[in-house]
Amino acid sequence: MNTQPSEPVRTRKGFGRYVFALLPLAFFAVIAGTAAKMLYEQDVNGRDISVIPSALIGTKAPDLALPALEGSKRPALTTAVMAGKLTLVNVFASWCVPCREEHPMLLELSRDPRINLVGINYKDRTDNALRFLGELGNPFQAIGIDPNGKAAIDWGVYGIPESYLVGPDGTILYKKVGPFDPQSIETQLMPAIEKALAAGS
């Protein structure tokens, strides 16, 4: 009786090990390809890769009923605070370095009477958030705290800072992932604001 393993079995086992060994390489190739496409879009087509498409754009903004940041002298952030106003919702935290970088631009935007600027304080400590606003200034008309990140999940937040332009009827019109800079305000946010105002006139 022949007890030697058949050749096809050995071949199948060897092939399986070969495929398993190639899986990390294939995974890396997918990641590299995605990164290369993003860089191509940015460099060749001039696309801002920080503007991530959102499934919420063009839909009603999720309801907000966030408690106030105690000590900020600002009301709680609710849907009612935003109703009937062109509102820029900014998600920020004191521990977020890019939030600090964009803050002077938020102060400038807060001086525009056409915009209702409100803030969601994300997974922050009250004392740290108050210190942050005390040092840099408070641009927000209302601030709601989101200590467990539930509101951020509802709004589809990728990371902070993140901002949403919401129309007077509650429709999300524009989303910015990452900090604002002068260029993104001039070429993205302001045109979106002007378009919203023209549509409402």
C-alpha positions in Angstrom: 0.0 0.0 0.0 1.3 3.4 -1.0 1.4 5.8 2.1 3.2 8.7 0.4 1.1 11.9 0.2 -0.2 12.6 -3.2 1.5 15.3 -5.3 -1.7 17.5 -5.7 -2.1 17.8 -1.9 1.4 19.1 -1.5 0.9 21.5 -4.3 -2.3 22.9 -2.8 -0.7 23.4 0.6 2.3 25.1 -1.0 0.0 27.4 -3.0 -2.0 28.3 0.1 1.1 29.4 2.0 2.2 31.4 -1.0 -1.1 33.3 -1.2 -1.1 33.9 2.5 2.4 35.4 2.3 1.3 37.8 -0.4 -1.7 39.2 1.5 0.3 41.9 3.4 1.9 43.0 0.1 -1.5 43.3 -1.6 -2.8 45.3 1.3 0.1 47.7 1.1 -0.4 48.1 -2.6 -4.1 49.1 -2.1 -3.1 51.7 0.5 -0.2 53.1 -1.7 -2.6 53.2 -4.7 -5.2 55.2 -2.7 -2.6 57.6 -1.4 -1.1 58.1 -4.9 -4.6 58.9 -6.3 -5.2 61.5 -3.6 -1.8 63.1 -4.3 -2.5 63.1 -8.0 -5.9 64.8 -7.5 -4.2 67.4 -5.4 -1.2 68.1 -7.5 -2.6 67.7 -11.0 -6.2 68.5 -10.7 -5.8 71.1 -7.9 -8.4 69.3 -5.7 -8.2 70.0 -2.0 -8.1 66.5 -0.4 -9.2 68.0 2.9 -12.6 68.5 1.4 -14.0 65.0 2.0 -17.4 64.3 0.4 -20.1 63.9 3.0 -23.3 61.8 2.6 -25.0 64.5 4.8 -24.4 67.4 2.3 -27.8 68.4 0.8 -29.7 66.7 3.7 -31.1 68.0 6.9 -28.6 68.5 9.7 -28.9 66.1 12.6 -30.8 67.5 15.6 -28.7 69.1 18.3 -29.5 69.3 22.0 -26.1 69.8 23.6 -25.6 71.2 27.1 -23.9 74.5 27.4 -20.2 74.9 28.2 -20.6 76.1 31.8 -18.7 79.3 32.4 -18.5 80.3 28.8 -21.4 82.8 29.1 -22.9 81.2 25.9 -26.2 79.4 25.5 -26.5 75.7 24.9 -26.3 74.5 21.3 -29.7 73.3 20.1 -31.4 73.1 16.7 -33.5 76.0 17.7 -30.4 78.2 18.1 -29.6 77.6 14.4 -33.2 77.7 13.0 -33.7 80.4 10.3 -30.0 81.4 10.3 -27.1 80.7 8.0 -24.9 78.8 10.6 -21.3 77.6 10.6 -20.9 74.7 13.1 -17.3 74.3 14.2 -16.2 71.1 16.0 -13.2 72.0 18.3 -11.3 71.0 21.4 -8.6 72.6 23.6 -6.2 69.6 23.0 -6.5 70.0 19.2 -3.4 71.8 17.8 -5.0 72.6 14.4 -8.0 74.1 16.3 -5.6 76.6 17.8 -4.1 77.4 14.4 -7.5 78.2 12.8 -9.0 80.1 15.7 -7.9 83.6 14.6 -9.9 83.0 11.4 -12.9 81.9 13.3 -12.7 85.2 15.3 -12.7 87.1 11.9 -15.7 85.1 10.7 -17.6 85.8 13.9 -17.5 89.5 13.0 -19.5 88.8 9.8 -23.2 89.6 10.8 -24.4 87.2 8.0 -23.1 84.1 9.8 -24.2 82.5 13.0 -21.0 80.8 14.3 -21.6 78.1 16.9 -19.3 75.5 18.4 -19.3 71.8 19.4 -16.7 71.2 22.1 -15.6 67.7 21.5 -14.4 65.3 24.2 -12.9 68.1 26.2 -12.6 69.1 29.9 -14.6 72.1 30.9 -11.7 73.9 32.5 -9.4 73.3 29.5 -12.0 74.5 27.1 -12.6 77.7 29.1 -8.9 78.3 29.3 -8.6 77.8 25.5 -11.4 80.3 24.8 -10.1 82.7 27.5 -6.6 82.8 25.9 -7.7 83.0 22.2 -11.1 84.6 22.4 -14.6 83.2 22.1 -16.0 83.5 18.5 -19.1 81.4 19.2 -22.7 82.5 19.6 -23.5 79.2 21.3 -21.4 76.3 22.5 -22.5 72.7 23.2 -20.4 70.1 24.8 -20.1 66.6 23.3 -18.2 64.7 26.0 -18.8 61.2 24.6 -18.6 62.1 20.9 -22.2 61.1 20.1 -23.1 64.3 18.3 -19.9 64.1 16.3 -20.8 60.5 15.2 -24.3 61.8 14.2 -22.7 64.5 12.1 -20.2 62.2 10.4 -17.1 63.9 11.9 -13.8 62.4 10.6 -11.5 64.4 12.9 -11.2 67.9 14.3 -11.4 70.7 13.6 -14.3 70.2 11.3 -16.9 72.7 10.1 -20.3 72.6 8.5 -22.2 75.3 6.8 -25.9 74.9 7.5 -28.6 76.8 5.7 -31.5 78.7 7.4 -33.7 75.7 6.5 -31.4 73.3 8.3 -29.7 71.8 5.2 -26.0 71.0 5.3 -24.5 73.0 2.4 -20.7 72.6 2.9 -18.2 70.6 5.0 -14.6 71.3 5.7 -12.4 68.7 7.3 -9.3 70.1 9.0 -8.5 73.7 9.9 -9.5 76.7 7.8 -6.8 78.8 6.3 -7.1 82.1 4.3 -7.2 80.2 1.0 -9.9 77.7 2.0 -12.0 80.6 3.4 -11.7 82.6 0.2 -12.1 79.8 -2.3 -14.5 77.4 -0.5 -16.3 78.9 2.5 -17.1 82.4 1.2 -18.5 81.2 -2.2 -20.7 78.7 -0.3 -21.9 81.5 2.0 -22.6 83.8 -1.0 -24.4 81.1 -2.8 -26.6 80.3 0.2 -27.4 84.0 0.8 -28.3 84.5 -2.9 -30.6 81.5 -2.8 -32.3 82.9 0.2 -32.8 86.4 -1.1 
